[in-house]
Amino acid sequence: MRLEDYNPLDNIQYRILDQNGIILKEEDLPDLTDDELIYLYKTMVFSRIIDEKALSYQRQGRMLTYAPNVGQEAAQVGSAYAMKENDWLVPAFRELGAWLIKGVPLRNIYLYWYGNEWGSYMPEGVRVLPVSIPIASQLQHATGIGMANNIKGEKDVAVAYVGDGGTSEGDFHEALNFAAVFKAPVVFVVQNNQYAISTRGSLQTASKNYALKAIAYGMPGILVDGNDIFAMYKATEEAIDRARRGEGPTLIEAYTYRLGAHTTSDDPTKYRENEEVEQWKDKDPILRLKLYLTNKGLISDELEEKMKSELEQEVVSTFESIENKSDTEIEDIFKYHYEVMPPQLEEQLNEYKSFLEGGK
Amino acid sequence: MTNTLNIVQAINQALMNEMELDNTVVVYGEDVGVEGGVFRATVDLQKKFGVKRVFDSPLAESAIVGTAVGMAINGLKPVVEMQFSGFSYPGFNQIISHVARMRNRSRGKYTLPMVIRSPYGGGIRALEHHSESTEAIFAQIPGLKVVIPSTPYDAKGLLIAAMRDPDPVLFWEPKRIYRAFKQEIPEGAYEIPIGKAKIIEEGTDITIVTWGAMVKDVQKAAEMVKVKGIKPEIIDLRTIAPMDRDSFVESVKKTGRILVVHEAPKTLGVGAEIISIVNEKAFLYLEAPPTRLTGFDTTFPLPRGERHYIPSPERIAKTIEDVVRY
């Protein structure tokens, strides 16, 4: 594949692996070792178990609002795996697979969704920005990171994620325009999961697809089958290489499907038909890779069961460890707004502490 | 070595000095490069430091602020310009949602040593959206610092302090007095601490708290009441957030009276906050109701109406007398 030759106006999805696990473009198949393939598969399965467990905890009243990723594992894992350690991941809020690949501990992810800011505190060396709830605003941070790399003469790339709904925000336009004008090394990944909460694509844009928006900014755009991990990896890798060579940003649309709800707070049966969901289940990204790996003799039911049960144990023990963690300390709420706490804030903290201690 | 500069020149020199000392400082925004800014605050910076460190950006306030967030996370110190205070509104989401919160959200992992500069306030016969005073809007947001100088000396020292501050600073420049007067100031870099007010005139009868362009008008008003035997103490707040409360609380304990003068609308303005603090901390010292003289709760008028809006020295003088003779 060459991004320069691809025309998003043709509206053809770039695909390497079909839904039966068959390779369609042998020449584009990424050069990945068996160990890497198993690692990618394992990460997708891990992502799904984390989601399923979180949903079940939520229904048991043990987890707060949660945004599941089921169905989007290939779009996330495939794109993130193309990043190097020093590249920056700039997520929206539904990037579980990408977080795992970039080394964000599951503990952080569960802590965040469990209502504790320490979830956003990234370990040393993990170049991942915190979740951004205001839609599309994070794309500008990725552009700024890229612009700074250009100024400093560093070669790291920022990979930023946004949903299909986010492409309607002004910040999407501004971030892409800035990135293109300043040739910032950024890859924008639109996870087109077909719905922005309940709003479908036809009410989001009059464009044929989201990738073609790249044309207006003067950057390459590519529409990728987002449930094909190889196509996602390959397209992102090429976009990252391009950015690292100083050729500027790329827009990738990952055409995928959110099999679950937007978050645990909405009811997708209200805005979409079950038949539609069933059709997409046949295109499940995990199933697709499993078929391929089974054909290659890399995975068996037995192996998979063992893998799943180990991962599930890890998920359960991680959740239970954060569930038992006590609530945020009082000081912790005040501490991080400024490097030095202003007197007003210190006074409020002390007054509240003294109230709790029963003093005056 | 000293030189004699007005406020806009002092700001330019602050940027020059700091960019020489710290090569992580970058300056960008609409028209700041080739033209040197519509008020010439960034003039010659691009010539001196090149297009990598000083550059014009596409016209997009949200992206100017938003990319600065990314730059600051990635090791630079961006100093960006909102061309006019009313143009900060398209950047509002980035300022409130990210600039103010990134340190807290990431538990101190990602800090934003950045400065957003903007000419602010009215009185220059400008178009709509060019004249408003927005300090109260931003001063209520946790995580932001809001600084407003009133003299060339302060403008330079405060801006250098803002560039060296580990936290994001909104640096609002009173454009009405950009070129109103000159002052002798040191040529080299120096800092004036953020968060400290200054008593610019000592007095015994009333404390007047003000900032920015209103300082000069308050000083004129003070001259008018002095001939009537009233000695006002004038405090230039300099930093709106975090506020130097001790400065006016201690002063009120001495004078027994307080008048806050600001250009921004009255309701829920900074004056209301100052008076609340005085009520909490110096109530028993008061000899007259704490009073505000401010702009109206209206949209800032177009040039034909603006002389009615900004409190004039005459109105300030009248209000001082009313409070003192209460």
Interface residues (C-beta under 8 A of the other chain):
Chain A: W88 V90 E117 W118 S120 Y121 M122 L129 P130 S132 P134 S137 L139 Q140 H141 A142 T143 G144 I145 G146 M147 A148 N149 N150 I151 K152 A158 G170 D171 E174 A175 N177 F178 V181 K335 Y336 H337 Y338 E339 P342 P343 Q344 L345
Chain B: V26 K52 R53 S57 P58 A60 S62 A63 V65 G66 T67 A68 V69 G70 M71 A72 I73 N74 G75 L76 P78 P90 N93 Q94 S97 H98 M102 R103 N104 R105 S106 R107 G108 K109 Y110 T111 P142 G143 K145 P166 D167 G195 P242 M243 R245
